[in-house]
Amino acid sequence: MFQIEQHLNCIQQNIVEICNYFNVEFYYIFFDSWKFNYNKSYIFSKCLLMPERTEGGLCELTDIEIQQYKDFDKDLLEVISMVQSHAAIKSRYMIMLDSYYCPWHRGYKILHIPHWCLINIYNSKERKFLCEDPFYKIKNCQIHLDDLKMGIESLVVYTMKKKKTNNQNVIGAFKRHLNEVDISVLTSNMSDFANRILNIETINELFDYKPDVYLCNIFRSLKFTADMRYNMSYLFNKFYKLQSDVFYKVISNRFEDCGQKFENINCIIIKLFYSSNKFDKIKHEIYKIMIELIRDENQIYAMLQDYWYK
């Protein structure tokens, strides 16, 4: 079994840290992970989209309460006040930050990439916030108030409400989220993406940032897409452990296989970044893997529908 810590995006890394802080299960956040974030109207290098923040079933199945703030005063006085009071009210604060203004991020002063981290303490003397970045595995990173003013996009407050007994059925809660998955739209987008690959004429169409493949949108987005399949695999393995039902183990293995296939595509993408040899052949190789993935994910969906509803 893979290590789930290796397959969490920066949003999830932070929410897992928050779940650990409040001593609740974190795998509920994977309830909304079956996605293929794609926009066919964008140029190819930008057509795969970054994942949105989602807590999945966290609020349904735990006593965590969430509030999001987006409009801030020019001096961030409200943010400072909330951060200074967090110890007293036992809340955790997560910010969405433009990487261009994030000093420890790989994209600092280079690219505008959404990034998330936890914000813990404000030092009024130095006008700096002390942050924690689980994605980069940094406990004590600092950002100046001036950088935060420029880079902050949103702040999310997580607070534990008064504990109550939770009798909700975990798998039943997940089924409600599965009902939101439109497999025909998901696989249609995957098919459109696959066909567009065949029409690419040069590798320059793949990469939106020439100096570093790991900062290119296609690499980051394919990594997130693969990780979401590993999220689903981890979730169904949890269901297997909860109910000792081998069907859930089968589904877990199928999602893990999908994650590996998306990772294989990303490995090919990296190789193309450094060498365009046999480009036409490699395009067809990626296309073939995408067609396999469309078949696999349609089959997984049909298996779940047959098992739960027929």
C-alpha positions in Angstrom: 0.0 0.0 0.0 1.3 3.5 -0.9 1.9 6.2 1.7 -1.0 8.6 1.5 1.2 11.5 2.7 3.0 11.4 -0.7 -0.3 12.0 -2.5 -1.8 15.1 -0.7 -1.9 18.5 -2.4 -1.0 21.6 -0.4 -4.6 22.2 0.6 -5.0 18.6 1.9 -1.7 18.7 3.7 -3.0 21.6 5.7 -6.4 20.1 6.4 -4.8 16.9 7.6 -2.7 18.9 10.0 -5.9 20.6 11.2 -7.7 17.2 11.6 -4.7 15.9 13.7 -4.9 19.1 15.8 -8.6 18.4 16.6 -8.0 14.6 16.8 -10.5 13.7 14.1 -10.3 11.4 11.1 -8.8 13.1 8.0 -9.9 10.7 5.3 -13.4 12.3 5.1 -11.8 15.1 3.1 -11.4 12.6 0.2 -15.2 12.3 -0.4 -15.0 14.8 -3.3 -11.8 13.6 -4.8 -13.1 11.8 -8.0 -12.5 14.7 -10.4 -10.9 15.6 -13.7 -10.5 19.4 -13.5 -10.4 20.5 -17.1 -11.5 23.4 -19.3 -11.5 22.8 -23.1 -11.6 26.5 -23.9 -8.1 27.1 -22.5 -4.9 26.6 -24.4 -3.5 23.1 -23.9 -0.8 24.0 -21.4 -3.5 25.6 -19.2 -6.4 23.3 -19.8 -5.9 21.2 -16.7 -7.0 23.1 -13.6 -5.8 23.3 -10.0 -7.9 21.5 -7.4 -10.4 23.6 -5.5 -10.4 23.6 -1.7 -12.8 21.0 -0.4 -13.3 19.4 3.0 -15.4 16.6 1.6 -17.4 15.0 4.4 -15.5 16.6 7.2 -18.2 18.9 8.4 -20.9 16.2 8.1 -19.0 13.6 10.1 -17.1 15.7 12.7 -17.8 18.7 14.9 -15.4 21.0 12.9 -17.0 24.3 11.8 -15.6 26.3 8.9 -15.7 30.0 8.0 -14.1 31.6 5.0 -13.1 35.2 4.6 -12.1 36.9 1.3 -12.5 40.7 1.7 -9.8 42.2 3.9 -9.0 45.8 5.0 -5.8 47.2 3.6 -3.9 46.7 6.8 -5.2 43.2 7.5 -6.2 44.2 11.0 -9.0 41.6 11.1 -6.5 38.9 10.1 -4.1 40.0 12.8 -6.8 40.1 15.4 -8.0 36.6 14.6 -4.5 35.1 14.6 -3.7 36.7 17.9 -6.8 35.2 19.5 -6.5 31.7 18.0 -4.9 30.1 21.2 -7.8 31.3 23.3 -10.6 30.0 21.0 -8.7 26.9 19.8 -9.0 27.6 16.1 -6.7 27.0 13.2 -6.2 29.4 10.4 -5.4 28.4 6.8 -4.6 31.0 4.1 -4.6 30.9 0.4 -1.6 32.8 -0.8 -0.2 33.8 -4.2 3.2 32.0 -4.4 4.8 35.1 -5.9 4.6 36.6 -2.4 5.4 33.5 -0.4 9.2 33.6 0.5 9.7 29.9 1.0 7.8 28.8 -2.1 9.5 27.6 -5.3 7.6 30.2 -7.3 8.5 33.2 -5.1 9.0 36.3 -7.3 8.7 34.0 -10.3 5.1 32.7 -10.8 1.6 33.3 -9.6 0.5 29.9 -8.2 -2.2 29.4 -5.5 -0.7 28.0 -2.4 -2.0 27.2 1.1 -0.4 27.3 4.5 -1.3 27.6 8.2 -0.8 30.9 9.9 -0.1 30.8 13.6 1.4 33.9 15.3 1.8 37.6 14.5 4.9 39.3 15.7 3.9 43.0 15.8 7.4 44.2 16.5 8.8 42.6 13.3 5.5 42.9 11.4 5.8 39.2 10.5 3.5 36.2 10.6 4.8 32.9 11.8 3.4 30.2 9.5 3.5 26.4 9.2 3.7 24.8 5.8 3.0 21.0 5.9 3.4 20.7 2.1 7.0 21.9 2.3 7.4 20.3 5.7 8.4 23.6 7.3 7.3 24.3 10.8 8.5 27.9 11.3 8.4 30.0 8.2 7.8 33.8 8.2 6.1 36.1 5.9 6.2 39.9 6.3 2.9 41.8 6.6 3.6 43.7 3.4 4.0 40.4 1.4 0.8 39.0 3.0 -1.1 42.2 2.0 -0.1 41.6 -1.6 -0.5 37.8 -1.7 -3.5 36.8 0.5 -6.5 35.6 -1.4 -8.6 34.0 1.4 -8.5 32.9 5.0 -10.3 29.9 6.3 -11.0 29.4 10.0 -11.5 25.9 11.5 -13.1 25.7 14.9 -14.2 22.6 16.9 -17.8 23.0 18.1 -19.0 21.5 21.3 -18.6 17.7 20.9 -21.6 15.6 20.3 -22.1 11.9 19.5 -21.9 11.3 15.8 -24.0 8.4 14.6 -23.8 9.1 10.9 -22.9 6.2 8.6 -19.6 7.0 6.9 -20.3 5.0 3.7 -23.8 6.4 3.6 -22.4 9.9 3.8 -20.0 9.1 1.0 -22.7 7.8 -1.3 -24.4 11.3 -1.2 -21.1 12.8 -2.5 -20.8 10.1 -5.1 -24.2 11.1 -6.5 -22.6 14.4 -7.4 -20.1 12.7 -9.7 -21.2 12.9 -13.4 -19.2 10.2 -14.9 -20.2 11.0 -18.4 -18.9 14.6 -18.1 -15.8 13.4 -16.3 -14.9 10.8 -18.9 -15.9 13.1 -21.8 -13.4 15.7 -20.5 -10.8 13.0 -20.3 -11.5 12.0 -23.9 -11.3 15.6 -25.1 -8.0 16.0 -23.3 -6.7 12.8 -24.9 -7.7 13.8 -28.4 -6.1 17.2 -28.0 -2.8 15.5 -27.2 -2.8 13.9 -30.6 -3.2 17.4 -32.2 -0.2 19.0 -30.5 2.4 19.9 -33.0 5.3 20.9 -30.8 6.3 20.3 -27.2 6.2 24.1 -26.6 2.4 23.7 -26.5 2.7 21.5 -23.4 4.7 23.8 -21.2 3.8 27.2 -19.9 7.0 27.8 -18.0 10.2 26.8 -19.8 12.8 27.1 -17.0 11.3 24.4 -14.7 9.0 21.5 -15.6 7.9 21.1 -11.9 6.4 24.6 -12.1 4.5 23.9 -15.3 0.8 23.7 -15.0 0.5 20.4 -16.9 2.9 18.7 -14.5 1.3 20.1 -11.3 -2.2 19.4 -12.5 -1.5 15.8 -13.6 0.2 15.2 -10.2 -3.0 16.5 -8.5 -5.2 14.3 -10.8 -3.1 11.2 -9.9 -3.2 12.1 -6.2 -7.0 12.3 -6.3 -7.1 8.7 -7.5 -4.8 7.7 -4.6 -7.2 9.6 -2.3 -10.1 7.5 -3.6 -8.0 4.4 -3.2 -7.2 5.3 0.4 -10.8 6.0 1.1 -12.1 2.7 -0.1 -9.3 0.9 1.8 -10.7 2.6 4.9 -14.2 1.3 4.0 -12.7 -2.2 3.6 -11.2 -2.0 7.1 -14.5 -0.7 8.5 -16.6 -3.5 7.0 -14.2 -6.3 6.0 -16.0 -6.3 2.6 -13.6 -7.4 -0.1 -15.5 -5.4 -2.7 -14.1 -2.2 -1.3 -10.6 -3.6 -1.5 -11.2 -4.3 -5.2 -12.3 -0.8 -5.8 -9.4 0.5 -3.8 -7.0 -1.4 -6.0 -8.7 -0.2 -9.1 -8.3 3.5 -8.1 -4.7 2.9 -7.1 -4.1 1.5 -10.6 -5.6 4.7 -12.1 -3.4 6.8 -10.0 -0.3 4.9 -11.2 -1.4 5.4 -14.9 -1.8 9.2 -14.4 1.7 9.2 -12.8 3.0 7.3 -15.8 1.7 10.0 -18.1 3.5 12.6 -15.9 6.7 10.7 -16.2 6.4 10.9 -20.0 5.7 14.6 -19.7 8.9 15.1 -17.8 10.9 13.2 -20.4 9.4 15.3 -23.1 10.4 18.5 -21.3 14.1 17.4 -21.7 13.9 15.7 -25.1 11.4 15.7 -27.9 12.7 12.6 -29.6 10.0 10.4 -31.0 7.4 13.0 -30.1 4.7 11.6 -32.4 5.1 8.1 -31.0 5.0 9.4 -27.4 1.8 11.4 -28.0 0.1 8.2 -29.1 1.4 6.5 -26.0 -0.2 9.1 -23.7 -3.4 8.9 -25.7 -3.4 5.1 -25.2 -3.1 5.4 -21.5 -5.9 8.0 -21.3 -8.2 5.7 -23.2 -7.4 3.0 -20.7 -8.2 5.4 -17.9 -11.5 6.3 -19.4 -12.4 2.6 -19.6 -11.2 2.0 -16.1 -13.1 4.8 -14.5 -16.3 4.0 -16.3 -16.0 0.4 -15.1 -15.4 1.6 -11.5 -18.4 3.8 -11.6 -20.6 0.9 -13.0 -19.3 -1.5 -10.3 -20.3 0.9 -7.6 -23.7 1.6 -9.0 -24.3 -2.2 -9.4 -23.1 -3.0 -5.9 -25.0 -0.2 -4.1 -28.1 0.4 -6.1 -29.1 -2.9 -7.9 
